[in-house]
Amino acid sequence: MRLNAIVHEPEGAETKPPLVIAHGLFGSARNWGAVAKRLTDGRRVIAVDMRNHGDSPWSDDHSYPAMADDLAEALETHGGGEADLLGHSMGGKACMTLAVTRQPAALRRLVIADIAPVAYRHSHLAYVEAMLAVDLGALTRRSEVEPLIAEAVPERSLRAFLLHSLATGPEGLRWRLNLAALRDWMSSMIGFEPLTGRWEGETLFLRGGASDYADDEGLAAAKPLFPAMEVATLPGAGHWLHAEQPVEFAAAVAVFLDR
């Protein structure tokens, strides 16, 4: 599947391999603009909309192998023979699946942001159900949608994040998310089928110090899959560490990719 991409051109001469960024659940390429621009010193940065998100095609298949295939195509299209890859949360699991199971020759270095190759107990199904329950045909503005999902999504910042995926146009309001597919695949996304194999390339697991998504137990499960892995922590950052600390996040990624 050809994913929609936002390409951030390099500052100055292009002297480094390009970087492809894969966002997490409910995200989009647009959410990564601030971080992407900070990483354009000598490199192109390509942020993609994952399938069933943003302006990328929709599919009934939202499995990690399918998303890994999408990213393989993105590396081939934008990598020019060699590229680095960064994935956050859902995007991170797709990147891990790609690296271990596909062994892409074009992949140079890998950054996994605040996720581990394990199953989790939480679910975002309530958010999906709340968005599906909104009758968009009766509404004309995003502000009218927010109170309708407030009970299921009590955090104001999270509501604002979800509403970024609400498009407005002549035809009215529409979600840029394939909510039906995300609902059907939620248990699979939260879970994670064990991977067989290993990727020998340099890998950075960058986690938030205030997040429990990439705890020591989860990272221990990653070590056999990524024997060259290293871990860095952003103190005080939560799961959306790139949004909470974009300067520190981009600096940590740049140090790893540029050394």
C-alpha positions as CSV (number, residue, x, y, z in Angstrom):
1,M,0.0,0.0,0.0
2,R,1.3,3.4,-0.9
3,L,1.2,5.6,2.2
4,N,0.6,9.3,2.1
5,A,3.7,11.1,3.1
6,I,4.8,14.6,4.1
7,V,8.4,15.2,3.0
8,H,10.5,17.7,4.9
9,E,13.5,18.7,2.8
10,P,16.9,18.9,4.3
11,E,18.5,22.1,5.5
12,G,21.6,22.5,3.4
13,A,23.2,19.6,1.4
14,E,21.7,16.2,1.9
15,T,24.6,14.4,3.5
16,K,22.8,11.8,5.7
17,P,20.4,9.0,5.0
18,P,16.7,10.0,5.0
19,L,14.5,9.3,8.0
20,V,11.0,7.7,7.7
21,I,8.7,8.3,10.7
22,A,5.7,6.1,11.5
23,H,3.2,7.5,14.0
24,G,1.1,5.8,16.6
25,L,-2.6,5.0,16.9
26,F,-4.9,7.9,16.1
27,G,-1.9,9.9,14.9
28,S,-0.9,11.3,11.6
29,A,2.1,12.6,9.7
30,R,1.0,16.1,10.5
31,N,1.5,15.5,14.2
32,W,5.3,15.1,13.6
33,G,6.0,18.4,11.9
34,A,7.8,20.0,14.8
35,V,10.1,17.0,15.4
36,A,10.7,16.4,11.7
37,K,11.8,19.9,11.1
38,R,14.3,19.7,13.9
39,L,15.8,16.6,12.3
40,T,16.3,18.0,8.8
41,D,19.9,19.0,9.3
42,G,21.5,17.3,6.3
43,R,18.6,14.8,5.8
44,R,15.2,14.4,4.4
45,V,12.6,13.5,6.9
46,I,9.5,11.6,5.6
47,A,6.5,11.4,7.9
48,V,3.9,8.9,6.7
49,D,0.2,8.4,7.5
50,M,-0.2,4.8,8.5
51,R,-2.9,2.8,6.8
52,N,-6.4,3.7,8.0
53,H,-5.1,7.1,9.3
54,G,-4.7,10.6,7.8
55,D,-4.8,10.7,4.0
56,S,-3.5,7.1,3.5
57,P,-5.8,4.4,2.0
58,W,-8.2,2.5,4.1
59,S,-8.1,-1.3,4.5
60,D,-9.9,-4.0,6.4
61,D,-6.5,-5.4,7.3
62,H,-4.8,-3.5,10.2
63,S,-2.4,-6.1,11.3
64,Y,1.2,-5.4,12.1
65,P,2.5,-7.6,9.2
66,A,0.4,-5.5,6.8
67,M,1.7,-2.2,8.3
68,A,5.2,-3.6,8.1
69,D,4.7,-4.2,4.4
70,D,3.5,-0.6,4.0
71,L,6.7,0.7,5.7
72,A,8.9,-1.6,3.5
73,E,7.3,0.1,0.5
74,A,7.9,3.6,2.1
75,L,11.6,2.7,2.6
76,E,11.9,1.7,-1.0
77,T,10.1,4.8,-2.3
78,H,11.8,7.4,-0.1
79,G,15.0,5.7,1.1
80,G,17.2,5.9,-1.9
81,G,18.9,2.6,-1.0
82,E,19.5,3.4,2.7
83,A,17.3,5.0,5.3
84,D,16.7,5.2,9.0
85,L,13.3,4.4,10.5
86,L,11.5,5.8,13.6
87,G,8.2,4.5,15.0
88,H,6.1,5.5,18.0
89,S,3.7,3.2,19.8
90,M,1.7,1.4,17.1
91,G,4.1,2.6,14.5
92,G,7.0,1.3,16.7
93,K,5.5,-2.2,16.7
94,A,5.1,-2.1,12.9
95,C,8.7,-1.0,12.6
96,M,9.9,-3.9,14.9
97,T,7.8,-6.3,12.8
98,L,9.4,-5.0,9.6
99,A,13.0,-5.1,10.9
100,V,12.8,-8.6,12.4
101,T,10.6,-10.4,9.9
102,R,11.6,-8.6,6.6
103,Q,15.3,-7.9,7.3
104,P,15.1,-4.9,4.9
105,A,18.5,-4.2,3.3
106,A,17.7,-0.5,3.1
107,L,17.3,-0.1,6.8
108,R,20.3,1.4,8.5
109,R,19.3,2.4,12.0
110,L,16.0,2.0,14.0
111,V,14.4,4.2,16.7
112,I,11.5,2.8,18.7
113,A,9.7,5.4,20.7
114,D,8.1,4.3,24.0
115,I,6.8,0.9,23.1
116,A,8.1,-2.7,23.5
117,P,7.4,-5.9,21.6
118,V,4.9,-7.2,24.1
119,A,1.1,-7.3,24.6
120,Y,-0.5,-4.7,26.8
121,R,-3.6,-4.8,29.0
122,H,-5.1,-1.4,28.2
123,S,-7.5,-0.7,25.3
124,H,-8.5,2.4,23.4
125,L,-11.8,0.8,22.3
126,A,-13.9,3.2,24.3
127,Y,-12.4,6.1,22.4
128,V,-13.2,4.5,19.0
129,E,-16.8,3.6,20.1
130,A,-17.3,7.2,21.3
131,M,-16.2,8.6,17.9
132,L,-18.3,6.1,16.0
133,A,-21.3,7.1,18.0
134,V,-21.2,10.8,16.9
135,D,-23.7,11.6,14.2
136,L,-21.4,13.8,12.1
137,G,-24.2,14.5,9.6
138,A,-26.0,16.6,12.2
139,L,-22.9,18.7,13.0
140,T,-20.9,21.4,11.2
141,R,-18.0,22.3,13.5
142,R,-15.3,20.4,15.4
143,S,-16.3,22.2,18.6
144,E,-19.7,20.5,18.5
145,V,-18.0,17.1,18.5
146,E,-15.8,17.6,21.6
147,P,-18.6,17.5,24.3
148,L,-20.1,14.4,22.7
149,I,-16.9,12.4,23.3
150,A,-16.0,14.0,26.6
151,E,-17.4,11.3,28.8
152,A,-15.4,8.6,27.1
153,V,-12.4,10.8,26.7
154,P,-12.1,12.9,29.9
155,E,-8.6,14.3,29.2
156,R,-8.9,17.5,27.3
157,S,-5.5,17.2,25.7
158,L,-6.5,13.7,24.4
159,R,-9.8,15.0,23.0
160,A,-7.9,17.7,21.2
161,F,-5.5,15.1,19.8
162,L,-8.4,13.0,18.5
163,L,-10.1,15.9,17.0
164,H,-7.1,16.6,14.8
165,S,-8.3,13.6,12.8
166,L,-11.7,15.3,12.1
167,A,-11.7,16.8,8.6
168,T,-14.0,19.6,7.6
169,G,-15.0,20.3,4.0
170,P,-17.9,21.1,1.6
171,E,-19.4,17.6,2.3
172,G,-19.3,18.3,6.1
173,L,-17.4,16.6,8.8
174,R,-15.6,13.2,8.4
175,W,-13.1,11.2,10.4
176,R,-9.7,10.7,8.7
177,L,-9.6,7.4,10.7
178,N,-11.1,4.1,9.5
179,L,-12.8,3.7,12.9
180,A,-14.5,0.4,12.0
181,A,-11.1,-1.2,11.1
182,L,-9.5,0.2,14.2
183,R,-12.3,-1.2,16.3
184,D,-12.1,-4.6,14.8
185,W,-8.3,-4.8,15.1
186,M,-8.0,-3.2,18.6
187,S,-7.2,-6.4,20.5
188,S,-4.6,-7.3,17.9
189,M,-3.0,-3.8,18.1
190,I,-2.8,-3.9,21.9
191,G,-1.6,-7.4,21.8
192,F,1.5,-8.5,19.8
193,E,2.3,-11.8,18.2
194,P,5.8,-13.0,19.2
195,L,8.4,-12.4,16.5
196,T,10.8,-15.1,15.4
197,G,14.3,-14.0,14.4
198,R,16.4,-11.0,15.2
199,W,17.6,-7.7,13.6
200,E,21.3,-7.1,14.1
201,G,21.2,-3.4,13.2
202,E,21.7,-0.5,15.7
203,T,18.5,0.2,17.5
204,L,17.5,2.9,20.1
205,F,14.6,2.4,22.4
206,L,13.7,5.9,23.5
207,R,11.2,5.9,26.4
208,G,9.5,8.5,28.6
209,G,10.5,8.4,32.2
210,A,6.9,9.0,33.3
211,S,5.5,6.3,31.0
212,D,5.0,2.6,31.7
213,Y,4.8,1.5,28.1
214,A,8.5,0.6,27.7
215,D,9.3,-0.7,31.2
216,D,12.3,-2.8,32.1
217,E,10.3,-6.0,31.6
218,G,9.2,-5.0,28.1
219,L,12.7,-4.0,27.1
220,A,14.1,-7.3,28.3
221,A,11.8,-8.9,25.8
222,A,13.2,-6.8,23.1
223,K,16.9,-7.7,23.7
224,P,16.8,-11.1,22.0
225,L,15.2,-9.5,18.9
226,F,17.5,-6.5,18.8
227,P,20.9,-7.6,20.3
228,A,22.5,-4.3,19.4
229,M,19.8,-2.2,21.2
230,E,20.4,0.6,23.6
231,V,18.0,2.5,25.8
232,A,17.6,6.2,26.5
233,T,15.1,7.8,28.8
234,L,13.6,11.3,28.7
235,P,13.0,12.2,32.3
236,G,9.4,13.4,33.1
237,A,8.1,12.6,29.6
238,G,4.9,10.4,29.2
239,H,3.9,8.2,26.4
240,W,3.6,11.0,23.9
241,L,7.2,12.0,24.6
242,H,7.7,13.6,21.2
243,A,4.8,16.0,21.7
244,E,5.6,16.7,25.4
245,Q,9.4,17.2,24.9
246,P,10.0,17.8,21.1
247,V,13.3,19.5,21.6
248,E,14.7,16.9,23.9
249,F,13.2,14.1,21.8
250,A,14.7,15.3,18.5
251,A,18.1,15.9,20.1
252,A,18.2,12.3,21.4
253,V,17.3,10.9,18.0
254,A,19.8,13.1,16.2
255,V,22.6,12.1,18.5
256,F,21.9,8.4,17.8
257,L,21.4,8.8,14.0
258,D,24.4,11.2,13.5
259,R,27.1,9.5,15.5
